[in-house]
Amino acid sequence: MGRKNASRTGSGVERGMIRELWAYRELAYFLAWRNVKVRYKQTVLGMLWAGMQPFLLMLIFVVLFGRLAKIPTDQIPQPIFYFSALVPWIYFSTTVSSAGMSLVSNMGLLTKVYFPRVMLPVSVALSNLVDFLIGSMLFIGFMVYYQLPIGSNVLLWPVLVILLVLLSVSLGLFLAALNVKYRDFRYIIPFAIQMLLFGTPIIYPASMVPEGLHWLVAINPLSGIIEAFRYSLVPNRAFHWELLLFSTVFTAVLFLTGIAYFHRAEKVFADII
């Protein structure tokens, strides 16, 4: 009986926070646009940096890992192979890092004004979508240059974007709440993200991982998403759907538990921040 009540309470909290998110959606847009303006304030190139960052990293990866290390790319043109992974990776890494610090970096707002605290990490995810979309537009030039036909698998792209945003927000919620209480996470987050870069098939294809270590790729929810982004752009490429299925289930569970944990922790934010 107690477990049933607890599960009902938990699901009620999640539904309540989702309704609150919708009710305050205009505030989320305002905070997101504020983040975008602050990010590119007093820059010469402005939003062009959103496309230059993955493009320059792609060039470095092509030279270091493609030409010098000669890491295979599953017969995908090297620029396409790296760029298709770097755009979602940069979104994920910057969103998780910024969302994890969003409460601590907005202490004044938390102690003076009431609003749903979840809006801060959510607004980070929304603002970073601007950079993601700008970087994604460069794919059009790559596909034209390499004469890649557009297949029906490109329809998977918007679904993957939603999944990527939910995964980033879910982790951001956990880290933001933990960072308020344990400031060690400001050092843990960037280190963990650097380690995750090598544990995700970005530099190398998932097919390159030895069979005995496939489970390491499988338990990483980002692996299925990154591989699916490549699959959505490159037709006639083998893809392990079970990776994407695991990423989807993991993200859904993480999102619901992240909302529930954030709601419990948010009651004491103003007292301990």
C-alpha positions in Angstrom: 0.0 0.0 0.0 2.8 2.4 0.9 4.6 1.7 -2.3 1.5 2.4 -4.4 1.0 5.7 -2.6 4.7 6.6 -3.1 4.5 5.8 -6.8 1.4 7.9 -7.2 3.0 10.8 -5.3 6.1 10.5 -7.5 4.1 10.5 -10.7 2.0 13.4 -9.5 5.2 15.4 -8.8 6.5 14.7 -12.3 3.1 15.7 -13.9 3.0 18.8 -11.7 6.5 19.9 -12.8 5.7 19.3 -16.5 2.5 21.4 -16.1 4.5 24.1 -14.4 7.1 24.0 -17.2 4.3 24.6 -19.7 2.7 27.4 -17.6 6.1 29.2 -17.4 7.2 28.5 -21.0 7.4 32.2 -21.8 9.9 32.7 -19.0 12.0 29.7 -20.4 12.1 31.5 -23.8 13.1 34.7 -22.2 15.9 33.1 -20.2 17.1 31.2 -23.2 17.3 34.3 -25.4 19.1 36.0 -22.6 21.7 33.2 -22.6 22.1 33.6 -26.3 22.6 37.3 -26.1 25.1 37.1 -23.3 27.1 34.4 -25.0 27.7 36.4 -28.1 27.8 39.9 -26.6 30.7 42.0 -27.8 32.0 39.3 -30.2 33.0 40.1 -33.7 31.8 37.0 -35.4 28.7 36.5 -33.2 26.7 33.4 -34.0 29.2 32.3 -36.6 31.1 30.8 -33.7 28.3 28.2 -33.4 29.3 26.8 -36.8 33.1 27.4 -36.5 33.6 25.4 -33.3 32.5 22.0 -34.7 34.0 22.8 -38.1 37.5 23.6 -36.7 37.3 20.6 -34.4 36.3 18.5 -37.4 39.4 19.7 -39.3 41.6 18.8 -36.3 40.1 15.3 -35.9 40.5 14.6 -39.7 44.2 15.5 -39.5 45.0 13.8 -36.1 42.8 10.7 -36.1 42.0 10.3 -39.8 45.3 11.1 -41.6 47.9 10.5 -38.8 46.3 7.8 -36.6 44.4 6.3 -39.6 41.4 5.4 -37.5 38.7 3.8 -39.8 35.4 5.7 -40.4 33.3 2.8 -41.8 33.8 4.1 -45.4 32.1 7.4 -44.5 33.9 10.5 -45.7 36.0 11.6 -42.7 34.6 15.2 -42.5 31.0 13.7 -42.5 32.0 11.0 -39.9 33.4 13.5 -37.4 31.2 16.4 -38.0 28.0 14.4 -37.6 29.1 13.3 -34.2 30.7 16.6 -33.1 27.6 18.7 -33.5 25.4 16.6 -31.1 28.4 16.1 -28.8 29.1 19.8 -28.5 25.5 20.4 -27.7 25.4 17.7 -25.1 28.7 18.7 -23.4 28.0 22.4 -23.3 24.4 21.9 -22.1 25.3 19.5 -19.3 28.2 21.7 -18.2 26.2 24.9 -18.2 23.0 23.4 -16.8 25.0 21.8 -14.0 26.2 25.3 -13.0 23.0 27.2 -13.8 21.6 27.4 -10.2 24.9 28.4 -8.6 25.6 31.0 -11.3 22.1 32.6 -10.8 22.2 32.8 -7.0 20.7 36.3 -7.0 17.6 35.1 -8.8 17.1 32.1 -6.6 17.1 34.1 -3.3 15.1 37.1 -4.5 12.5 36.1 -7.0 10.2 33.1 -7.2 9.9 31.1 -10.4 10.2 27.4 -11.1 13.9 26.7 -10.5 13.8 24.0 -13.2 13.6 26.8 -15.8 17.3 27.6 -15.4 18.7 24.3 -16.7 15.8 24.0 -19.2 16.6 27.5 -20.6 20.3 26.4 -21.0 19.1 23.5 -23.2 16.9 25.7 -25.3 19.5 28.4 -25.8 22.1 25.8 -26.9 19.7 24.6 -29.6 20.4 27.8 -31.5 24.1 26.7 -31.8 23.1 23.2 -32.6 20.8 24.3 -35.5 23.4 26.6 -36.9 26.0 23.8 -36.8 23.5 21.4 -38.4 23.0 23.7 -41.3 26.6 23.1 -42.4 25.6 19.5 -43.2 23.8 20.8 -46.3 27.1 22.0 -47.7 28.9 18.7 -46.8 26.2 16.6 -48.4 26.2 18.6 -51.6 30.0 18.5 -51.8 30.2 14.7 -51.2 27.1 14.1 -53.3 25.3 12.2 -50.6 21.8 11.3 -51.5 19.1 12.2 -48.9 17.4 9.0 -47.8 14.3 8.4 -45.7 16.5 7.8 -42.7 17.0 11.6 -42.5 13.4 11.6 -41.0 15.0 10.2 -37.9 16.9 13.5 -37.3 14.2 15.5 -35.5 13.5 12.5 -33.2 17.1 12.3 -32.3 17.2 16.0 -31.5 14.4 15.6 -29.1 16.1 12.6 -27.5 19.4 14.5 -27.3 17.7 17.5 -25.6 15.9 15.3 -23.1 19.1 13.4 -22.2 21.1 16.6 -21.7 18.3 18.2 -19.6 17.9 15.1 -17.5 21.6 15.0 -16.6 21.6 18.8 -16.1 18.8 18.5 -13.6 20.7 16.0 -11.5 24.0 17.9 -11.7 22.4 21.3 -11.0 20.7 20.0 -7.8 23.9 18.2 -6.7 26.1 21.2 -7.4 24.1 23.4 -5.0 24.8 21.1 -2.1 28.2 19.7 -3.1 30.4 22.3 -4.9 32.9 19.6 -5.8 30.7 19.0 -8.9 32.0 22.1 -10.5 35.3 20.2 -10.9 33.8 16.7 -11.4 31.5 17.8 -14.3 34.2 18.9 -16.8 36.4 16.0 -16.0 33.6 13.5 -16.4 32.6 15.0 -19.8 36.2 14.8 -21.0 36.3 11.1 -20.1 32.9 10.5 -21.8 34.3 11.9 -25.0 36.6 8.9 -25.3 33.9 6.5 -24.1 31.5 7.6 -26.9 32.0 6.6 -30.6 33.0 10.0 -31.8 36.6 9.6 -32.7 36.1 6.0 -33.7 33.1 4.0 -35.0 31.3 1.6 -32.7 32.2 -1.3 -35.1 35.9 -0.8 -34.1 35.2 -1.7 -30.4 36.3 -5.3 -29.7 33.4 -7.7 -29.0 34.4 -8.2 -25.4 34.0 -4.4 -24.8 30.7 -3.9 -26.7 28.9 -3.6 -23.4 30.9 -0.4 -22.6 29.4 1.2 -25.7 26.0 -0.2 -25.1 25.6 1.1 -21.5 26.5 4.6 -22.7 23.2 6.2 -23.7 25.0 8.8 -25.8 26.5 6.0 -28.1 23.1 5.1 -29.6 22.3 8.7 -30.2 25.6 9.6 -31.9 25.5 6.5 -34.1 21.9 7.3 -35.0 22.9 10.8 -36.1 25.4 9.3 -38.5 22.9 6.8 -39.7 20.3 9.5 -40.4 22.7 11.3 -42.7 24.6 8.5 -44.4 22.3 6.0 -46.3 23.0 2.3 -46.7 24.9 2.2 -43.4 24.6 -0.6 -40.9 23.0 0.5 -37.7 22.4 -1.4 -34.4 18.9 -0.3 -33.4 19.3 -1.9 -29.9 21.7 0.9 -29.1 19.1 3.6 -29.9 16.4 1.6 -28.0 18.5 1.5 -24.9 19.3 5.2 -25.2 15.6 6.0 -25.5 14.5 3.9 -22.5 17.5 5.2 -20.4 16.6 8.8 -21.3 13.0 8.4 -20.4 13.8 6.9 -17.0 16.5 9.5 -16.3 14.1 12.3 -17.3 11.4 11.2 -14.9 13.8 10.5 -12.0 15.7 13.7 -12.7 12.5 15.7 -12.3 11.5 13.9 -9.1 15.0 14.4 -7.6 15.2 18.1 -8.6 11.7 18.7 -7.0 12.8 17.2 -3.7 16.1 19.1 -3.7 14.6 22.5 -4.8 12.9 23.0 -1.4 16.2 23.8 0.2 18.0 25.6 -2.7 17.5 29.1 -1.3 18.7 28.0 2.2 22.0 26.5 1.2 23.0 28.3 -1.9 
